[in-house]
């Protein structure tokens, strides 16, 4: 497709019940091998009213719709705690938008200077946004772990 002048854009979802932190790294390696013009990696997000939502409804711990944006963990995962899932995805986003990766990829949609500017503008916002959410996830995970402990005699 690229040989014929078409830009190839990929959209990927990570965080299904079979995914692990390592599977995200393998996905990114494969995406970089494909040399797509542009791509995004969103997080599994079971939107209310969908079959996926019904399937995982007993695992959902976030009812606030503002977090249903494919960037926030909204449900418990069978292979990762919410904090690990969120922080793995955040690290991957930092890697994706890092200057070194941008220069390496030399995407067709954005020139390296624009990518560098984008990364510098977005990173502080993303870190502030997700720091607060990671604190919330840490608390949720702690509470769930405490509930799993046997009751004192």
Secondary structure per residue as TSV (DSSP state, phi and psi in degrees):
chain	resnum	aa	ss	phi	psi
A	1	X	-	360.0	-43.8
A	2	X	G	-65.9	-32.4
A	3	X	G	-62.7	-21.9
A	4	X	G	-103.0	16.0
A	5	X	T	84.5	8.5
A	6	X	-	-91.0	137.9
A	7	X	-	-85.5	135.3
A	8	X	-	-109.2	119.7
A	9	X	E	-114.7	134.0
A	10	X	E	-117.4	142.6
A	11	X	E	-127.1	124.6
A	12	X	E	-126.9	147.1
A	13	X	E	-116.2	130.7
A	14	X	E	-121.5	144.4
A	15	X	-	118.6	12.5
A	16	X	-	-68.7	175.0
A	17	X	T	-63.8	-15.4
A	18	X	T	-95.9	-10.8
A	19	X	-	-75.4	155.3
A	20	X	-	-139.0	170.1
A	21	X	H	-55.6	-38.6
A	22	X	H	-66.0	-35.0
A	23	X	H	-65.8	-29.4
A	24	X	H	-67.1	-41.6
A	25	X	H	-64.4	-39.6
A	26	X	H	-65.8	-39.0
A	27	X	H	-61.0	-46.2
A	28	X	H	-62.7	-41.9
A	29	X	H	-57.5	-44.4
A	30	X	H	-66.7	-41.1
A	31	X	H	-60.8	-45.0
A	32	X	H	-63.9	-35.8
A	33	X	H	-62.5	-34.6
A	34	X	H	-70.7	-18.4
A	35	X	T	52.1	50.6
A	36	X	-	-66.8	153.5
A	37	X	S	-64.5	-39.4
A	38	X	E	-160.3	156.7
A	39	X	E	-157.2	166.1
A	40	X	E	-140.8	148.6
A	41	X	E	-121.4	109.3
A	42	X	E	-97.4	168.2
A	43	X	E	-99.6	144.6
A	44	X	-	-50.7	126.2
A	45	X	-	-139.2	105.9
A	46	X	-	-78.3	96.2
A	47	X	-	-69.8	136.5
A	48	X	T	-54.2	139.9
A	49	X	T	92.7	-7.2
A	50	X	S	-97.4	163.4
A	51	X	H	-62.5	-36.8
A	52	X	H	-61.6	-39.4
A	53	X	H	-61.5	-44.9
A	54	X	H	-63.0	-39.4
A	55	X	H	-63.2	-36.4
A	56	X	H	-113.0	15.8
A	57	X	G	-56.4	-32.0
A	58	X	G	-74.5	-10.0
A	59	X	G	-102.2	-9.5
A	60	X	B	-75.8	130.6
A	61	X	-	-119.6	-3.9
A	62	X	-	-113.4	122.3
A	63	X	-	-107.9	-5.0
A	64	X	-	-80.2	114.2
A	65	X	G	-60.2	-23.7
A	66	X	G	-65.5	-16.2
A	67	X	G	-93.7	-2.1
A	68	X	-	-89.0	72.3
A	69	X	S	-133.0	17.9
A	70	X	S	59.3	17.6
A	71	X	S	-122.3	-7.3
A	72	X	S	-124.8	140.1
A	73	X	-	-69.8	131.6
A	74	X	-	-123.5	-4.4
A	75	X	B	-145.4	158.0
A	76	X	-	-70.3	145.7
A	77	X	-	-114.9	142.6
A	78	X	S	-70.1	-17.9
A	79	X	S	-116.6	-5.5
A	80	X	S	-145.7	144.7
A	81	X	-	-76.9	159.5
A	82	X	H	-56.7	-38.9
A	83	X	H	-63.2	-46.7
A	84	X	H	-62.3	-42.7
A	85	X	H	-61.8	-47.9
A	86	X	H	-66.5	-46.5
A	87	X	H	-67.9	-32.6
A	88	X	H	-64.7	-43.7
A	89	X	H	-65.4	-41.3
A	90	X	H	-62.0	-45.2
A	91	X	H	-61.0	-41.2
A	92	X	H	-61.7	-40.3
A	93	X	H	-63.8	-40.9
A	94	X	H	-61.8	-40.9
A	95	X	H	-64.5	-45.0
A	96	X	H	-58.5	-42.0
A	97	X	T	-98.2	11.7
A	98	X	-	-70.5	152.1
A	99	X	H	-60.0	-41.9
A	100	X	H	-63.5	-39.9
A	101	X	H	-69.3	-39.3
A	102	X	H	-61.2	-44.6
A	103	X	H	-65.5	-40.5
A	104	X	H	-63.3	-42.8
A	105	X	H	-75.9	-36.1
A	106	X	-	45.1	60.7
A	107	X	-	-60.6	157.4
A	108	X	S	-84.8	-22.5
A	109	X	S	-78.0	-35.5
A	110	X	S	-130.7	139.8
A	111	X	-	-80.0	156.3
A	112	X	H	-52.8	-40.4
A	113	X	H	-62.6	-37.1
A	114	X	H	-69.3	-39.5
A	115	X	H	-60.6	-42.6
A	116	X	H	-62.2	-45.2
A	117	X	H	-62.3	-45.6
A	118	X	H	-58.5	-46.9
A	119	X	H	-60.2	-43.5
A	120	X	H	-67.9	-32.5
A	121	X	H	-77.8	-39.7
A	122	X	H	-81.8	-37.9
A	123	X	H	-55.9	-49.3
A	124	X	H	-61.4	-39.1
A	125	X	H	-62.9	-47.9
A	126	X	H	-63.1	-41.6
A	127	X	H	-64.2	-41.1
A	128	X	H	-67.4	-44.9
A	129	X	H	-59.6	-49.0
A	130	X	H	-80.9	-21.5
A	131	X	H	-61.0	-47.1
A	132	X	H	-62.2	-43.3
A	133	X	H	-67.8	-38.2
A	134	X	H	-62.6	-36.8
A	135	X	H	-61.9	-41.9
A	136	X	H	-63.1	-45.7
A	137	X	H	-63.0	-38.0
A	138	X	H	-61.3	-42.6
A	139	X	H	-65.3	-43.7
A	140	X	H	-61.4	-44.9
A	141	X	H	-63.6	-41.7
A	142	X	H	-61.3	-45.1
A	143	X	H	-62.1	-43.4
A	144	X	H	-63.8	-41.6
A	145	X	H	-63.4	-40.7
A	146	X	H	-65.4	-37.7
A	147	X	H	-66.8	-27.7
A	148	X	H	-78.2	-16.1
A	149	X	S	-69.7	144.9
A	150	X	-	-64.2	144.8
A	151	X	-	-67.5	145.7
A	152	X	-	-69.2	143.7
A	153	X	-	-75.9	360.0
